[in-house]
Every structure is written in structure tokens, then in C-alpha cells.
Amino acid sequence: MKFRFHGGRPSVNFTATVDERWRDGGFERLAAPAALGRWFTEAGLTGNDPRCSRADLRHARELREAVYRLMLARMGRCRPAPDDVATVNAWAAKPPPAVELCAEASGLCARPARVTAPALLALLARDAVDVIGGAAGPRLRECDNAECSLLFVDTSRAGTRRWCSMSACGARDKMTRYRSGGT
């Protein structure tokens, strides 16, 4: 199963692990603990898939949904729920992955050390706090495609981006307008 990374920030991309949210329950992309580990790696948060337990998966889904609802609240779609704020804050207060310096042929670099699923969830929660409460908050958007529920941070200069991705939803819209004779 392929993950989608069009959100512009790790926490926004994390909310995209549920697709088709308008359907009953949506389409869960984190169906097993191994999928969570793979998402962490594909998201660039770690170099190797960390071991994830069923409890880690349950916590990840709870955090993801709290982040999603708070992002919707930041966009003015609903009121922020105190439980969601408490969930994100509790995870953000946990220690993120430790980092270490490593010497490679190309020179010194930083890399995560002893990465665990809880530490990566803490990192995602901290990113969510920064997005929702920081400068990116007013730039949070939901894709204009009625069949897409992905969120993204609009980094366009004018702040008028409409699609999660021009290569996906934007291209579909352009093709639909072209075929219907529209502009």
C-alpha cells in the first residue's frame, strides 16, 4: 500500500494515513503495526522501520485523529475538543528520538539514535503543535477535490493553492475541465 506525502509537514502527512474520510470510517492505511513502522521510514523520520506493537498502532491512530480534528478546528471547521488538545499535548511532552553525530565518508552528519515508535509519535505531536499553533496554521487547507480529504500546508506565495497535489487532484481537475470544454 502506498502512502501519500503531499501535506508539506510530517504531522499533516500523518493525517493522510486515512484516505476517503467522507466514507464511513475512511480507508485505513495503517492496517498493521508493520505499516506504521514503514510509514515512519517513508516519511523520512528514521532510516529503518522501527518495531511497532499493536499498542503503538493504537496510540498512533489516536494521536493521528486528534491531530486531524485539531487541524480542522484551526481551519475553522469545528471547535477544538479539550480531549484532542490533551492527547496532542501529552504526546508532545514525551521525549523525541535522541540524535547522535556520525562520521561518514562524506563527513559528519546527524542521525536519530535508538528510534522507537513512541519517540516518533512525540516528534509528530511536536510538529503538530508547531503547525497548528504556529505560522503554518493559517495556511492549513483541505484539498478542493470532493473525493479527496487530504490536508496540506499552502506554501504558495499567494496562498491560493487548492489541491493536495497538482500531479494528482489538480491534474484530474484540469482534465475534467478540459474534457467538458471548460477553462
N, C-alpha and C positions, 0 to 999 in steps of 0.2 A: 504494500500500500504506500502510495506516495504522499508525502507531507507537502504543505504549501507554506511558502515563506515570502509573502507579499506585504506583511504588516509594517516593516521598517524598524521594528524593535522586537527583542526576544519575547517579552510578555504579550505583545499584540499577536505575534506569530503563534504563541502558545494557545491563544483562544481559537485559532484556526484548526485545532485538532478535533473539533466538532464541525462537521460540514452540514449544509442543508438544515440549519436550525429552525426554519419555518415548518419543517415536517415534525411529526410527533417524536420528540426526543432527538431528532437530528441523526447524523451519521457519525458514529464514534470511531475516530482513527486510532485512539489509544485503547485497543481492544484487549491487550495483554501487557503484563509488566515489561516484556522484552520490547514492545513497541515504544514504551516510554523511554527506555534506555536508548533505542535507536533515534528517537526524536531529539534527545539531548545532544547526541553526536551530530546529527544532520543539521541541527540549529547552530552548530559551532560552539557549543558551551563546553565541550570536552572532546578529547581526541579518541577516546574509546567508550563504547557503550558501558555505562555503569550497571552493576547488578541492581535490579529493581524488584521489590517484593509486591505482593498484592496490596499490602498496606500502603506502600509508596504510591502505587497506582491510584488507590482510593484517595489519598491525600492530594495527589496531583490533580485529579478531576475536581475535587472540592475547591482547591485553590483556583484552578482554571475558571470554573463557573463564577466564583466570587469576583475574580478579575474582570471577566466578561460583563457581568452585571454592573460593576462599578464604572467600567468604560462606557457602557450605555448611559449610566447616570451622568457621567461627565459630559456626554453629548446632549444631555437634557431630555433623554427618552424616559427616564423614571427617576424616582428618588433613591438615593443611596441607602441600602439596608445596613443597619448597625452590625448585624452578624457578618456581612460581607467585609465591612471595614475591619472588624476584629480578626477575621480569618487572614486577610492580607497583612495586617499589621503583625500578627503573631508569627507568620512565616518570615516577614521582613526582619524581625528581631532575631531570628536564628542566624548562626554563623554561615556565611557563604563559603564556597570552596577556598581552601588555602592556596596560595600561589607560591611558586618557587622559581628561582633562576636556574637555567640550564645552559650548558656550554655545548654548542653545536658547531659544525664545520663553518657555518655562515656567521657565527658569532654568538653572543649571549642573547637569550630570549626568556620570556616569562611563560610559564605554563601552569595549569591547575595541578595541585598535588592531592592525592587521596580523595578523589572526587566521589561523592555519594549522592544518591537521589535527593535526600533531604537538603543537602547543601545547595544543590542545583535549584531546588524549589525555592529556597531562601533567596538565591540570586534572582530568580524570576519575580518573586514578590517585591524585591527592592526595585527592580526595573519597573514594575507596575506602579509602585508608589511614585517613582520619578516621572513616568509618563502621565499618569492621571493627575498628579498634583503639581506637575512642573510645566515648563514651556510647551511641551508637546500636547498637553491636554486639550487646548482649544483647536488643535489640528487633527484630533481623532475623527475618523469618518467611517461610515459603513458603505460598502460597495453599492453603487446605484443599480446594479443588475438585480432584478426582482428575484432571481433564482440563486443569488449568492448572499451569504450572510457574513462574509469576511470583513473584519475591521482593518484599518490601516492608519498610519500617521501620514497626513498630507504634507509632504516636504516640497511641493511645488512652490515656485516663487510667488505666484498669485494666490495660492491657497484654494485652488478650484478643482483639484483632482477629483474625479468621480468614480474611478474604478480601482478595484484591488490591484489589478494588473492590466496594463494596456495589451499585453500579449495574450491575456485570457479573456476577461469580461469586456474590456474595451474593444478588442478585435471583434468579438461576437456582435457587439452593438453596432460597430461600423459596418459589418457585413449585413446585418439585418436591415439597417437603414439603406444601404446600397441596393439590396435586393428589392426593397419596397419602393425604390425611386426617390427616397428622401435624401437629405443632405447630411 
